[in-house]
């Protein structure tokens, strides 16, 4: 495992250099593009008879345990880094809007995508059970906080829109993972889950995550306020993130929600009331570096995972349909409410475009897909997920700034 992680870090650093020196795309997109290009070269070489390199890459990918590395290792650190920069005052002002987008819109979007994919695959004679289709809907409905926040930082949008999009992305990861756990359990067991038990699980995970995040963030706040040693304080933030996420797993509550809530507390009350200037600068610099390094690794992994994807000519229509359904569901559950009810949501109608197009998907969706039980149905879900993520990263990620430039002139309602 250590050698595999070392290999990813070395490759990510080399790809980051090549992108910075020659290609000059946004860093994460450039790294993902170069890694995907490398994957496609290995796939092409295997079709020409040189299959050893691709076989070695696939074996390395399995040894790396992509799903576990992302969900258990990197996700908590990245969510905390993103939550630190969320403006608490603006978030409180848009609290119910963020709650609506991250809960109601995510659940409805998951149902629409899952049902739509099931109908498309039935028409294409591709065998995939309803439980697997709904699991796909659950893992693809939430926007990826890592990808979304990175895109927002490169764009110029009103703060209200930025807070709504970033807040939704940070919280809907937890909602999506809870939904996914319900449907993936159904897919693995072949049994239907009762609505009451599914709702109980959701409330326990989400509510427990909020409570644990508030407790861990509060404890960290008081510890930071009681000392003035920036090195120790940075260590405490790391311990709170990793320890809180591990404790959430033990208590069967949402780790992502726990981490986000703790990050918001530290990034707002902690910064203002519990840190000296030197500590603030050190904490900010450290977490900016963590965010940049892990993002580079994450997007390199997204590109490299292409070498392990099995796709045939029959796969193309379902893949394109999955991309279209994901965008349509996003437009129906997020874009339509924002465009039709601007006064109620207090967001400019023009922001509907960026909220739909800015709903990027990334490594978390792939990691969830890879966590499904091995088999042909999982392979289908992984292929569909990868298609949506690749479209999202490249098509949406490269054009979001253009969309944002149109929205930036819109005044908040």
Order of alpha helices (4+ residues) and beta strands (2+ residues): alpha-alpha-alpha-alpha-alpha-alpha-alpha-alpha-alpha-alpha-alpha-alpha-alpha-alpha-alpha-alpha-alpha-alpha-alpha-alpha-alpha
